[in-house]
Amino acid sequence: MEEKKDYQILDELYQVILDRREHPKEGSYTCYLWEKGLDKMLKKVGEESAEVIIGAKNGSRDEVIYETADLIYHLLVVLAYYGIKPSDIMEELKKRR
């Protein structure tokens, strides 16, 4: 089940996001988001969502992949802000299936 291992990156990234909150590193973009707070985090989610839409409208697979990765990262930051783990989202998706 190689595919399941691929999704571990979400948990790893989530842990890095949490670690940056507890152990800030100078120059870290994640630390910058923690410093700026929820409004900045949500603004970035909105911006990245729009960029996914633009990439899709442009018909650019590569652009959609790149911008979706940015969107997922920023969503993980918001989830971490609320203490919501990626596994919580996976459980909700399972319920819907």
Distance bins in CASP14 RR format, pairs under 12 A and 6 or more apart:
PFRMAT RR
TARGET T0000
AUTHOR 0000-0000-0000
RMODE 2
METHOD distances of the structure
MODEL  1
1 7 0 0 0 0 0 1 0 0 0 0 0
1 8 0 0 0 0 0 1 0 0 0 0 0
2 8 0 0 0 0 0 1 0 0 0 0 0
3 9 0 0 0 0 0 1 0 0 0 0 0
4 10 0 0 0 0 0 1 0 0 0 0 0
4 11 0 0 0 0 0 1 0 0 0 0 0
4 90 0 0 0 0 0 1 0 0 0 0 0
5 11 0 0 0 0 0 1 0 0 0 0 0
5 12 0 0 0 0 0 1 0 0 0 0 0
6 12 0 0 0 0 0 1 0 0 0 0 0
7 13 0 0 0 0 0 1 0 0 0 0 0
7 14 0 0 0 0 0 1 0 0 0 0 0
7 72 0 0 0 0 0 1 0 0 0 0 0
7 86 0 0 0 0 1 0 0 0 0 0 0
7 87 0 0 0 0 0 1 0 0 0 0 0
7 89 0 0 0 0 0 1 0 0 0 0 0
7 90 0 0 0 0 1 0 0 0 0 0 0
7 93 0 0 0 0 0 1 0 0 0 0 0
8 14 0 0 0 0 0 1 0 0 0 0 0
8 15 0 0 0 0 0 1 0 0 0 0 0
8 86 0 0 0 0 1 0 0 0 0 0 0
8 87 0 0 0 0 0 1 0 0 0 0 0
8 90 0 0 0 0 0 1 0 0 0 0 0
9 15 0 0 0 0 0 1 0 0 0 0 0
9 16 0 0 0 0 0 1 0 0 0 0 0
9 69 0 0 0 0 1 0 0 0 0 0 0
9 72 0 0 0 0 1 0 0 0 0 0 0
9 73 0 0 0 0 0 1 0 0 0 0 0
9 76 0 0 0 0 0 1 0 0 0 0 0
9 86 0 0 0 0 1 0 0 0 0 0 0
10 16 0 0 0 0 0 1 0 0 0 0 0
10 17 0 0 0 0 0 1 0 0 0 0 0
10 69 0 0 0 0 0 1 0 0 0 0 0
10 72 1 0 0 1 0 0 0 0 0 0 0
10 73 0 0 0 0 1 0 0 0 0 0 0
10 75 0 0 0 0 1 0 0 0 0 0 0
10 76 1 0 0 1 0 0 0 0 0 0 0
10 79 0 0 0 0 1 0 0 0 0 0 0
10 80 0 0 0 0 0 1 0 0 0 0 0
10 85 0 0 0 0 1 0 0 0 0 0 0
10 86 1 0 1 0 0 0 0 0 0 0 0
10 87 0 0 0 0 1 0 0 0 0 0 0
10 88 0 0 0 0 0 1 0 0 0 0 0
10 89 0 0 0 0 1 0 0 0 0 0 0
10 90 0 0 0 0 1 0 0 0 0 0 0
11 17 0 0 0 0 0 1 0 0 0 0 0
11 18 0 0 0 0 0 1 0 0 0 0 0
11 76 0 0 0 0 1 0 0 0 0 0 0
11 79 0 0 0 0 0 1 0 0 0 0 0
11 80 0 0 0 0 0 1 0 0 0 0 0
11 85 1 0 0 1 0 0 0 0 0 0 0
11 86 1 0 1 0 0 0 0 0 0 0 0
11 87 1 0 0 1 0 0 0 0 0 0 0
11 88 0 0 0 0 0 1 0 0 0 0 0
11 89 0 0 0 0 0 1 0 0 0 0 0
11 90 0 0 0 0 1 0 0 0 0 0 0
12 18 0 0 0 0 0 1 0 0 0 0 0
12 19 0 0 0 0 0 1 0 0 0 0 0
12 73 0 0 0 0 0 1 0 0 0 0 0
12 76 0 0 0 0 0 1 0 0 0 0 0
12 86 0 0 0 0 1 0 0 0 0 0 0
13 19 0 0 0 0 0 1 0 0 0 0 0
13 20 0 0 0 0 0 1 0 0 0 0 0
13 30 0 0 0 0 1 0 0 0 0 0 0
13 69 0 0 0 0 1 0 0 0 0 0 0
13 70 0 0 0 0 0 1 0 0 0 0 0
13 72 0 0 0 0 1 0 0 0 0 0 0
13 73 1 0 0 1 0 0 0 0 0 0 0
13 74 0 0 0 0 0 1 0 0 0 0 0
13 75 0 0 0 0 0 1 0 0 0 0 0
13 76 1 0 1 0 0 0 0 0 0 0 0
13 77 0 0 0 0 1 0 0 0 0 0 0
13 79 0 0 0 0 0 1 0 0 0 0 0
13 80 0 0 0 0 1 0 0 0 0 0 0
13 85 0 0 0 0 0 1 0 0 0 0 0
13 86 0 0 0 0 1 0 0 0 0 0 0
14 20 0 0 0 0 0 1 0 0 0 0 0
14 21 0 0 0 0 0 1 0 0 0 0 0
14 30 0 0 0 0 0 1 0 0 0 0 0
14 72 0 0 0 0 0 1 0 0 0 0 0
14 73 0 0 0 0 1 0 0 0 0 0 0
14 75 0 0 0 0 0 1 0 0 0 0 0
14 76 1 0 1 0 0 0 0 0 0 0 0
14 77 0 0 0 0 1 0 0 0 0 0 0
14 78 0 0 0 0 0 1 0 0 0 0 0
14 79 1 0 0 1 0 0 0 0 0 0 0
14 80 1 0 0 1 0 0 0 0 0 0 0
14 81 0 0 0 0 0 1 0 0 0 0 0
14 83 0 0 0 0 1 0 0 0 0 0 0
14 84 0 0 0 0 1 0 0 0 0 0 0
14 85 1 0 0 1 0 0 0 0 0 0 0
14 86 1 0 1 0 0 0 0 0 0 0 0
14 87 0 0 0 0 1 0 0 0 0 0 0
14 88 0 0 0 0 0 1 0 0 0 0 0
14 89 0 0 0 0 0 1 0 0 0 0 0
14 90 0 0 0 0 0 1 0 0 0 0 0
15 21 0 0 0 0 0 1 0 0 0 0 0
15 22 0 0 0 0 0 1 0 0 0 0 0
15 23 0 0 0 0 0 1 0 0 0 0 0
15 30 0 0 0 0 0 1 0 0 0 0 0
15 76 0 0 0 0 1 0 0 0 0 0 0
15 80 0 0 0 0 1 0 0 0 0 0 0
15 85 0 0 0 0 1 0 0 0 0 0 0
15 86 0 0 0 0 1 0 0 0 0 0 0
16 22 0 0 0 0 0 1 0 0 0 0 0
16 23 0 0 0 0 0 1 0 0 0 0 0
16 25 0 0 0 0 0 1 0 0 0 0 0
16 28 0 0 0 0 1 0 0 0 0 0 0
16 29 0 0 0 0 0 1 0 0 0 0 0
16 30 1 0 0 1 0 0 0 0 0 0 0
16 31 0 0 0 0 0 1 0 0 0 0 0
16 73 0 0 0 0 1 0 0 0 0 0 0
16 76 0 0 0 0 1 0 0 0 0 0 0
16 77 0 0 0 0 0 1 0 0 0 0 0
16 80 0 0 0 0 1 0 0 0 0 0 0
17 23 0 0 0 0 0 1 0 0 0 0 0
17 24 0 0 0 0 0 1 0 0 0 0 0
17 28 0 0 0 0 0 1 0 0 0 0 0
17 29 0 0 0 0 0 1 0 0 0 0 0
17 30 1 0 1 0 0 0 0 0 0 0 0
17 31 0 0 0 0 1 0 0 0 0 0 0
17 33 0 0 0 0 1 0 0 0 0 0 0
17 34 0 0 0 0 1 0 0 0 0 0 0
17 41 0 0 0 0 0 1 0 0 0 0 0
17 72 0 0 0 0 0 1 0 0 0 0 0
17 73 0 0 0 0 1 0 0 0 0 0 0
17 74 0 0 0 0 0 1 0 0 0 0 0
17 75 0 0 0 0 0 1 0 0 0 0 0
17 76 1 0 1 0 0 0 0 0 0 0 0
17 77 1 0 1 0 0 0 0 0 0 0 0
17 78 0 0 0 0 1 0 0 0 0 0 0
17 79 0 0 0 0 1 0 0 0 0 0 0
17 80 1 0 1 0 0 0 0 0 0 0 0
17 81 0 0 0 0 1 0 0 0 0 0 0
17 83 0 0 0 0 0 1 0 0 0 0 0
17 84 0 0 0 0 0 1 0 0 0 0 0
17 85 0 0 0 0 0 1 0 0 0 0 0
17 86 0 0 0 0 0 1 0 0 0 0 0
18 24 0 0 0 0 0 1 0 0 0 0 0
18 30 0 0 0 0 1 0 0 0 0 0 0
18 31 0 0 0 0 0 1 0 0 0 0 0
18 34 0 0 0 0 1 0 0 0 0 0 0
18 76 0 0 0 0 1 0 0 0 0 0 0
18 77 0 0 0 0 1 0 0 0 0 0 0
18 79 0 0 0 0 0 1 0 0 0 0 0
18 80 1 0 1 0 0 0 0 0 0 0 0
18 81 0 0 0 0 0 1 0 0 0 0 0
18 82 0 0 0 0 0 1 0 0 0 0 0
18 83 0 0 0 0 1 0 0 0 0 0 0
18 84 0 0 0 0 0 1 0 0 0 0 0
18 85 0 0 0 0 1 0 0 0 0 0 0
18 86 0 0 0 0 0 1 0 0 0 0 0
19 25 0 0 0 0 1 0 0 0 0 0 0
19 28 0 0 0 0 1 0 0 0 0 0 0
19 30 0 0 0 0 1 0 0 0 0 0 0
19 31 0 0 0 0 0 1 0 0 0 0 0
19 34 0 0 0 0 0 1 0 0 0 0 0
19 80 0 0 0 0 0 1 0 0 0 0 0
20 26 0 0 0 0 0 1 0 0 0 0 0
20 27 0 0 0 0 0 1 0 0 0 0 0
20 28 1 0 1 0 0 0 0 0 0 0 0
20 29 0 0 0 0 1 0 0 0 0 0 0
20 30 1 0 1 0 0 0 0 0 0 0 0
20 31 1 0 1 0 0 0 0 0 0 0 0
20 32 0 0 0 0 1 0 0 0 0 0 0
20 33 0 0 0 0 1 0 0 0 0 0 0
20 34 1 0 0 1 0 0 0 0 0 0 0
20 35 0 0 0 0 0 1 0 0 0 0 0
20 73 0 0 0 0 0 1 0 0 0 0 0
20 76 0 0 0 0 0 1 0 0 0 0 0
20 77 0 0 0 0 1 0 0 0 0 0 0
20 80 0 0 0 0 1 0 0 0 0 0 0
21 28 0 0 0 0 0 1 0 0 0 0 0
21 30 1 0 0 1 0 0 0 0 0 0 0
21 31 1 0 0 1 0 0 0 0 0 0 0
21 32 0 0 0 0 0 1 0 0 0 0 0
21 33 0 0 0 0 1 0 0 0 0 0 0
21 34 1 0 1 0 0 0 0 0 0 0 0
21 35 0 0 0 0 1 0 0 0 0 0 0
21 37 0 0 0 0 0 1 0 0 0 0 0
21 41 0 0 0 0 0 1 0 0 0 0 0
21 77 0 0 0 0 1 0 0 0 0 0 0
21 80 1 0 0 1 0 0 0 0 0 0 0
21 81 0 0 0 0 1 0 0 0 0 0 0
21 83 0 0 0 0 0 1 0 0 0 0 0
22 30 0 0 0 0 0 1 0 0 0 0 0
22 31 0 0 0 0 0 1 0 0 0 0 0
22 34 0 0 0 0 1 0 0 0 0 0 0
22 80 0 0 0 0 0 1 0 0 0 0 0
23 30 0 0 0 0 0 1 0 0 0 0 0
23 31 0 0 0 0 1 0 0 0 0 0 0
23 34 0 0 0 0 0 1 0 0 0 0 0
24 30 0 0 0 0 1 0 0 0 0 0 0
24 31 1 0 1 0 0 0 0 0 0 0 0
24 32 0 0 0 0 1 0 0 0 0 0 0
24 33 0 0 0 0 0 1 0 0 0 0 0
24 34 1 0 0 1 0 0 0 0 0 0 0
24 35 0 0 0 0 1 0 0 0 0 0 0
25 31 1 0 0 1 0 0 0 0 0 0 0
25 32 0 0 0 0 0 1 0 0 0 0 0
25 34 0 0 0 0 0 1 0 0 0 0 0
25 35 0 0 0 0 0 1 0 0 0 0 0
26 32 0 0 0 0 0 1 0 0 0 0 0
26 35 0 0 0 0 0 1 0 0 0 0 0
27 33 0 0 0 0 0 1 0 0 0 0 0
27 34 0 0 0 0 0 1 0 0 0 0 0
27 35 0 0 0 0 0 1 0 0 0 0 0
28 34 0 0 0 0 1 0 0 0 0 0 0
28 35 0 0 0 0 1 0 0 0 0 0 0
28 77 0 0 0 0 0 1 0 0 0 0 0
29 35 0 0 0 0 0 1 0 0 0 0 0
29 36 0 0 0 0 0 1 0 0 0 0 0
29 40 0 0 0 0 0 1 0 0 0 0 0
29 41 0 0 0 0 0 1 0 0 0 0 0
29 44 0 0 0 0 1 0 0 0 0 0 0
29 70 0 0 0 0 0 1 0 0 0 0 0
29 73 0 0 0 0 1 0 0 0 0 0 0
29 74 0 0 0 0 0 1 0 0 0 0 0
29 77 0 0 0 0 1 0 0 0 0 0 0
30 36 0 0 0 0 0 1 0 0 0 0 0
30 37 0 0 0 0 0 1 0 0 0 0 0
30 40 0 0 0 0 0 1 0 0 0 0 0
30 41 0 0 0 0 0 1 0 0 0 0 0
30 44 0 0 0 0 0 1 0 0 0 0 0
30 73 0 0 0 0 1 0 0 0 0 0 0
30 74 0 0 0 0 0 1 0 0 0 0 0
30 76 0 0 0 0 1 0 0 0 0 0 0
30 77 1 0 0 1 0 0 0 0 0 0 0
30 80 0 0 0 0 1 0 0 0 0 0 0
30 81 0 0 0 0 0 1 0 0 0 0 0
31 37 0 0 0 0 0 1 0 0 0 0 0
31 40 0 0 0 0 0 1 0 0 0 0 0
31 77 0 0 0 0 0 1 0 0 0 0 0
32 40 0 0 0 0 1 0 0 0 0 0 0
32 41 0 0 0 0 0 1 0 0 0 0 0
32 44 0 0 0 0 0 1 0 0 0 0 0
32 77 0 0 0 0 0 1 0 0 0 0 0
33 39 0 0 0 0 0 1 0 0 0 0 0
33 40 1 0 1 0 0 0 0 0 0 0 0
33 41 1 0 1 0 0 0 0 0 0 0 0
33 42 0 0 0 0 0 1 0 0 0 0 0
33 43 0 0 0 0 1 0 0 0 0 0 0
33 44 1 0 0 1 0 0 0 0 0 0 0
33 45 0 0 0 0 0 1 0 0 0 0 0
33 73 0 0 0 0 1 0 0 0 0 0 0
33 74 1 0 0 1 0 0 0 0 0 0 0
33 75 0 0 0 0 0 1 0 0 0 0 0
33 76 0 0 0 0 0 1 0 0 0 0 0
33 77 1 0 1 0 0 0 0 0 0 0 0
33 78 0 0 0 0 1 0 0 0 0 0 0
33 80 0 0 0 0 1 0 0 0 0 0 0
33 81 0 0 0 0 1 0 0 0 0 0 0
34 40 0 0 0 0 1 0 0 0 0 0 0
34 41 0 0 0 0 1 0 0 0 0 0 0
34 77 0 0 0 0 1 0 0 0 0 0 0
34 78 0 0 0 0 0 1 0 0 0 0 0
34 80 0 0 0 0 1 0 0 0 0 0 0
34 81 0 0 0 0 1 0 0 0 0 0 0
35 41 0 0 0 0 0 1 0 0 0 0 0
36 42 0 0 0 0 0 1 0 0 0 0 0
36 43 0 0 0 0 1 0 0 0 0 0 0
36 44 0 0 0 0 1 0 0 0 0 0 0
36 77 0 0 0 0 0 1 0 0 0 0 0
36 81 0 0 0 0 0 1 0 0 0 0 0
37 43 0 0 0 0 1 0 0 0 0 0 0
37 44 0 0 0 0 0 1 0 0 0 0 0
37 77 0 0 0 0 1 0 0 0 0 0 0
37 78 0 0 0 0 0 1 0 0 0 0 0
37 80 0 0 0 0 0 1 0 0 0 0 0
37 81 1 0 0 1 0 0 0 0 0 0 0
38 44 0 0 0 0 0 1 0 0 0 0 0
38 45 0 0 0 0 0 1 0 0 0 0 0
38 74 0 0 0 0 0 1 0 0 0 0 0
38 77 0 0 0 0 1 0 0 0 0 0 0
38 78 1 0 0 1 0 0 0 0 0 0 0
38 79 0 0 0 0 0 1 0 0 0 0 0
38 80 0 0 0 0 0 1 0 0 0 0 0
38 81 1 0 1 0 0 0 0 0 0 0 0
38 82 0 0 0 0 1 0 0 0 0 0 0
39 45 0 0 0 0 0 1 0 0 0 0 0
39 46 0 0 0 0 0 1 0 0 0 0 0
39 78 0 0 0 0 0 1 0 0 0 0 0
39 81 0 0 0 0 0 1 0 0 0 0 0
40 46 0 0 0 0 0 1 0 0 0 0 0
40 47 0 0 0 0 0 1 0 0 0 0 0
40 74 0 0 0 0 1 0 0 0 0 0 0
40 77 0 0 0 0 1 0 0 0 0 0 0
40 78 0 0 0 0 0 1 0 0 0 0 0
40 81 0 0 0 0 0 1 0 0 0 0 0
41 47 0 0 0 0 0 1 0 0 0 0 0
41 48 0 0 0 0 0 1 0 0 0 0 0
41 73 0 0 0 0 0 1 0 0 0 0 0
41 74 1 0 0 1 0 0 0 0 0 0 0
41 75 0 0 0 0 1 0 0 0 0 0 0
41 76 0 0 0 0 0 1 0 0 0 0 0
41 77 1 0 1 0 0 0 0 0 0 0 0
41 78 1 0 1 0 0 0 0 0 0 0 0
41 79 0 0 0 0 1 0 0 0 0 0 0
41 80 0 0 0 0 1 0 0 0 0 0 0
41 81 1 0 0 1 0 0 0 0 0 0 0
41 82 0 0 0 0 0 1 0 0 0 0 0
42 48 0 0 0 0 0 1 0 0 0 0 0
42 49 0 0 0 0 0 1 0 0 0 0 0
42 74 0 0 0 0 1 0 0 0 0 0 0
42 75 0 0 0 0 0 1 0 0 0 0 0
42 77 0 0 0 0 1 0 0 0 0 0 0
42 78 1 0 0 1 0 0 0 0 0 0 0
42 81 0 0 0 0 1 0 0 0 0 0 0
42 82 0 0 0 0 0 1 0 0 0 0 0
43 49 0 0 0 0 0 1 0 0 0 0 0
43 50 0 0 0 0 0 1 0 0 0 0 0
43 74 0 0 0 0 1 0 0 0 0 0 0
43 77 0 0 0 0 0 1 0 0 0 0 0
43 78 0 0 0 0 0 1 0 0 0 0 0
44 50 0 0 0 0 0 1 0 0 0 0 0
44 51 0 0 0 0 0 1 0 0 0 0 0
44 67 0 0 0 0 0 1 0 0 0 0 0
44 70 0 0 0 0 1 0 0 0 0 0 0
44 71 0 0 0 0 1 0 0 0 0 0 0
44 72 0 0 0 0 0 1 0 0 0 0 0
44 73 0 0 0 0 1 0 0 0 0 0 0
44 74 1 0 1 0 0 0 0 0 0 0 0
44 75 0 0 0 0 1 0 0 0 0 0 0
44 76 0 0 0 0 0 1 0 0 0 0 0
44 77 1 0 0 1 0 0 0 0 0 0 0
44 78 0 0 0 0 1 0 0 0 0 0 0
44 81 0 0 0 0 0 1 0 0 0 0 0
45 51 0 0 0 0 0 1 0 0 0 0 0
45 52 0 0 0 0 0 1 0 0 0 0 0
45 67 0 0 0 0 0 1 0 0 0 0 0
45 70 0 0 0 0 1 0 0 0 0 0 0
45 71 1 0 0 1 0 0 0 0 0 0 0
45 72 0 0 0 0 0 1 0 0 0 0 0
45 73 0 0 0 0 1 0 0 0 0 0 0
45 74 1 0 1 0 0 0 0 0 0 0 0
45 75 1 0 0 1 0 0 0 0 0 0 0
45 76 0 0 0 0 0 1 0 0 0 0 0
45 77 0 0 0 0 1 0 0 0 0 0 0
45 78 1 0 0 1 0 0 0 0 0 0 0
45 79 0 0 0 0 0 1 0 0 0 0 0
45 81 0 0 0 0 0 1 0 0 0 0 0
46 52 0 0 0 0 1 0 0 0 0 0 0
46 53 0 0 0 0 0 1 0 0 0 0 0
46 67 0 0 0 0 0 1 0 0 0 0 0
46 70 0 0 0 0 0 1 0 0 0 0 0
46 71 0 0 0 0 1 0 0 0 0 0 0
46 74 0 0 0 0 1 0 0 0 0 0 0
46 75 0 0 0 0 0 1 0 0 0 0 0
46 78 0 0 0 0 0 1 0 0 0 0 0
47 53 0 0 0 0 0 1 0 0 0 0 0
47 54 0 0 0 0 0 1 0 0 0 0 0
47 67 0 0 0 0 1 0 0 0 0 0 0
47 70 0 0 0 0 1 0 0 0 0 0 0
47 71 0 0 0 0 1 0 0 0 0 0 0
47 74 0 0 0 0 1 0 0 0 0 0 0
48 54 0 0 0 0 0 1 0 0 0 0 0
48 55 0 0 0 0 0 1 0 0 0 0 0
48 64 0 0 0 0 0 1 0 0 0 0 0
48 66 0 0 0 0 0 1 0 0 0 0 0
48 67 1 0 0 1 0 0 0 0 0 0 0
48 68 0 0 0 0 1 0 0 0 0 0 0
48 69 0 0 0 0 1 0 0 0 0 0 0
48 70 1 0 1 0 0 0 0 0 0 0 0
48 71 1 1 0 0 0 0 0 0 0 0 0
48 72 0 0 0 0 1 0 0 0 0 0 0
48 73 0 0 0 0 1 0 0 0 0 0 0
48 74 1 0 1 0 0 0 0 0 0 0 0
48 75 0 0 0 0 1 0 0 0 0 0 0
48 76 0 0 0 0 0 1 0 0 0 0 0
48 77 0 0 0 0 0 1 0 0 0 0 0
48 78 0 0 0 0 0 1 0 0 0 0 0
49 55 0 0 0 0 0 1 0 0 0 0 0
49 56 0 0 0 0 0 1 0 0 0 0 0
49 67 0 0 0 0 1 0 0 0 0 0 0
49 68 0 0 0 0 1 0 0 0 0 0 0
49 70 0 0 0 0 1 0 0 0 0 0 0
49 71 1 0 1 0 0 0 0 0 0 0 0
49 72 0 0 0 0 0 1 0 0 0 0 0
49 74 0 0 0 0 1 0 0 0 0 0 0
49 75 0 0 0 0 1 0 0 0 0 0 0
49 78 0 0 0 0 0 1 0 0 0 0 0
50 56 0 0 0 0 0 1 0 0 0 0 0
50 57 0 0 0 0 0 1 0 0 0 0 0
50 67 0 0 0 0 1 0 0 0 0 0 0
50 70 0 0 0 0 0 1 0 0 0 0 0
50 71 0 0 0 0 1 0 0 0 0 0 0
50 74 0 0 0 0 0 1 0 0 0 0 0
51 57 0 0 0 0 0 1 0 0 0 0 0
51 58 0 0 0 0 0 1 0 0 0 0 0
51 60 0 0 0 0 0 1 0 0 0 0 0
51 63 0 0 0 0 1 0 0 0 0 0 0
51 64 0 0 0 0 1 0 0 0 0 0 0
51 65 0 0 0 0 0 1 0 0 0 0 0
51 66 0 0 0 0 1 0 0 0 0 0 0
51 67 1 0 1 0 0 0 0 0 0 0 0
51 68 0 0 0 0 1 0 0 0 0 0 0
51 69 0 0 0 0 0 1 0 0 0 0 0
51 70 1 0 0 1 0 0 0 0 0 0 0
51 71 1 0 0 1 0 0 0 0 0 0 0
51 74 0 0 0 0 0 1 0 0 0 0 0
52 58 0 0 0 0 0 1 0 0 0 0 0
52 59 0 0 0 0 0 1 0 0 0 0 0
52 60 0 0 0 0 0 1 0 0 0 0 0
52 61 0 0 0 0 0 1 0 0 0 0 0
52 63 0 0 0 0 1 0 0 0 0 0 0
52 64 1 0 0 1 0 0 0 0 0 0 0
52 65 0 0 0 0 1 0 0 0 0 0 0
52 66 0 0 0 0 1 0 0 0 0 0 0
52 67 1 0 1 0 0 0 0 0 0 0 0
52 68 1 0 1 0 0 0 0 0 0 0 0
52 69 0 0 0 0 1 0 0 0 0 0 0
52 70 0 0 0 0 1 0 0 0 0 0 0
52 71 1 0 1 0 0 0 0 0 0 0 0
52 72 0 0 0 0 1 0 0 0 0 0 0
52 74 0 0 0 0 0 1 0 0 0 0 0
52 75 0 0 0 0 0 1 0 0 0 0 0
53 59 0 0 0 0 0 1 0 0 0 0 0
53 60 0 0 0 0 0 1 0 0 0 0 0
53 63 0 0 0 0 0 1 0 0 0 0 0
53 64 0 0 0 0 1 0 0 0 0 0 0
53 67 0 0 0 0 1 0 0 0 0 0 0
53 68 0 0 0 0 0 1 0 0 0 0 0
53 71 0 0 0 0 0 1 0 0 0 0 0
54 60 0 0 0 0 1 0 0 0 0 0 0
54 63 1 0 0 1 0 0 0 0 0 0 0
54 64 0 0 0 0 1 0 0 0 0 0 0
54 66 0 0 0 0 0 1 0 0 0 0 0
54 67 1 0 0 1 0 0 0 0 0 0 0
54 68 0 0 0 0 0 1 0 0 0 0 0
54 71 0 0 0 0 0 1 0 0 0 0 0
55 61 0 0 0 0 1 0 0 0 0 0 0
55 62 0 0 0 0 1 0 0 0 0 0 0
55 63 1 0 1 0 0 0 0 0 0 0 0
55 64 1 0 1 0 0 0 0 0 0 0 0
55 65 0 0 0 0 1 0 0 0 0 0 0
55 66 0 0 0 0 1 0 0 0 0 0 0
55 67 1 0 0 1 0 0 0 0 0 0 0
55 68 0 0 0 0 1 0 0 0 0 0 0
55 70 0 0 0 0 0 1 0 0 0 0 0
55 71 0 0 0 0 0 1 0 0 0 0 0
56 62 0 0 0 0 0 1 0 0 0 0 0
56 63 0 0 0 0 1 0 0 0 0 0 0
56 64 1 0 1 0 0 0 0 0 0 0 0
56 65 0 0 0 0 0 1 0 0 0 0 0
56 66 0 0 0 0 0 1 0 0 0 0 0
56 67 0 0 0 0 1 0 0 0 0 0 0
56 68 0 0 0 0 1 0 0 0 0 0 0
56 71 0 0 0 0 0 1 0 0 0 0 0
57 63 0 0 0 0 1 0 0 0 0 0 0
57 64 0 0 0 0 1 0 0 0 0 0 0
57 67 0 0 0 0 0 1 0 0 0 0 0
58 64 0 0 0 0 1 0 0 0 0 0 0
58 66 0 0 0 0 0 1 0 0 0 0 0
58 67 0 0 0 0 0 1 0 0 0 0 0
59 65 0 0 0 0 0 1 0 0 0 0 0
59 67 0 0 0 0 0 1 0 0 0 0 0
60 66 0 0 0 0 1 0 0 0 0 0 0
60 67 0 0 0 0 1 0 0 0 0 0 0
60 68 0 0 0 0 0 1 0 0 0 0 0
61 67 0 0 0 0 0 1 0 0 0 0 0
61 68 0 0 0 0 0 1 0 0 0 0 0
62 68 0 0 0 0 0 1 0 0 0 0 0
62 69 0 0 0 0 0 1 0 0 0 0 0
63 69 0 0 0 0 0 1 0 0 0 0 0
63 70 0 0 0 0 0 1 0 0 0 0 0
64 70 0 0 0 0 0 1 0 0 0 0 0
64 71 0 0 0 0 0 1 0 0 0 0 0
65 71 0 0 0 0 0 1 0 0 0 0 0
65 72 0 0 0 0 0 1 0 0 0 0 0
66 72 0 0 0 0 0 1 0 0 0 0 0
66 73 0 0 0 0 0 1 0 0 0 0 0
67 73 0 0 0 0 0 1 0 0 0 0 0
67 74 0 0 0 0 0 1 0 0 0 0 0
68 74 0 0 0 0 0 1 0 0 0 0 0
68 75 0 0 0 0 0 1 0 0 0 0 0
69 75 0 0 0 0 0 1 0 0 0 0 0
69 76 0 0 0 0 0 1 0 0 0 0 0
70 76 0 0 0 0 0 1 0 0 0 0 0
70 77 0 0 0 0 0 1 0 0 0 0 0
71 77 0 0 0 0 0 1 0 0 0 0 0
71 78 0 0 0 0 0 1 0 0 0 0 0
72 78 0 0 0 0 0 1 0 0 0 0 0
72 79 0 0 0 0 0 1 0 0 0 0 0
72 86 0 0 0 0 1 0 0 0 0 0 0
72 89 0 0 0 0 0 1 0 0 0 0 0
73 79 0 0 0 0 0 1 0 0 0 0 0
73 80 0 0 0 0 0 1 0 0 0 0 0
73 86 0 0 0 0 0 1 0 0 0 0 0
74 80 0 0 0 0 0 1 0 0 0 0 0
74 81 0 0 0 0 0 1 0 0 0 0 0
75 81 0 0 0 0 0 1 0 0 0 0 0
75 82 0 0 0 0 0 1 0 0 0 0 0
75 84 0 0 0 0 1 0 0 0 0 0 0
75 86 0 0 0 0 1 0 0 0 0 0 0
75 89 0 0 0 0 1 0 0 0 0 0 0
76 82 0 0 0 0 0 1 0 0 0 0 0
76 83 0 0 0 0 0 1 0 0 0 0 0
76 84 0 0 0 0 1 0 0 0 0 0 0
76 85 0 0 0 0 1 0 0 0 0 0 0
76 86 1 0 0 1 0 0 0 0 0 0 0
76 88 0 0 0 0 0 1 0 0 0 0 0
76 89 0 0 0 0 1 0 0 0 0 0 0
77 83 0 0 0 0 0 1 0 0 0 0 0
77 84 0 0 0 0 0 1 0 0 0 0 0
78 84 0 0 0 0 1 0 0 0 0 0 0
78 86 0 0 0 0 0 1 0 0 0 0 0
78 89 0 0 0 0 0 1 0 0 0 0 0
79 85 1 0 0 1 0 0 0 0 0 0 0
79 86 1 0 0 1 0 0 0 0 0 0 0
79 87 0 0 0 0 0 1 0 0 0 0 0
79 88 1 0 0 1 0 0 0 0 0 0 0
79 89 1 0 0 1 0 0 0 0 0 0 0
79 90 0 0 0 0 0 1 0 0 0 0 0
79 92 0 0 0 0 0 1 0 0 0 0 0
80 86 0 0 0 0 1 0 0 0 0 0 0
80 88 0 0 0 0 0 1 0 0 0 0 0
82 88 0 0 0 0 1 0 0 0 0 0 0
82 89 0 0 0 0 0 1 0 0 0 0 0
83 89 0 0 0 0 0 1 0 0 0 0 0
84 90 0 0 0 0 0 1 0 0 0 0 0
84 91 0 0 0 0 0 1 0 0 0 0 0
84 92 0 0 0 0 1 0 0 0 0 0 0
85 91 0 0 0 0 1 0 0 0 0 0 0
85 92 0 0 0 0 0 1 0 0 0 0 0
86 92 0 0 0 0 0 1 0 0 0 0 0
86 93 0 0 0 0 0 1 0 0 0 0 0
87 93 0 0 0 0 0 1 0 0 0 0 0
87 94 0 0 0 0 0 1 0 0 0 0 0
88 94 0 0 0 0 0 1 0 0 0 0 0
88 95 0 0 0 0 0 1 0 0 0 0 0
89 95 0 0 0 0 0 1 0 0 0 0 0
89 96 0 0 0 0 0 1 0 0 0 0 0
90 96 0 0 0 0 0 1 0 0 0 0 0
90 97 0 0 0 0 0 1 0 0 0 0 0
91 97 0 0 0 0 0 1 0 0 0 0 0
END
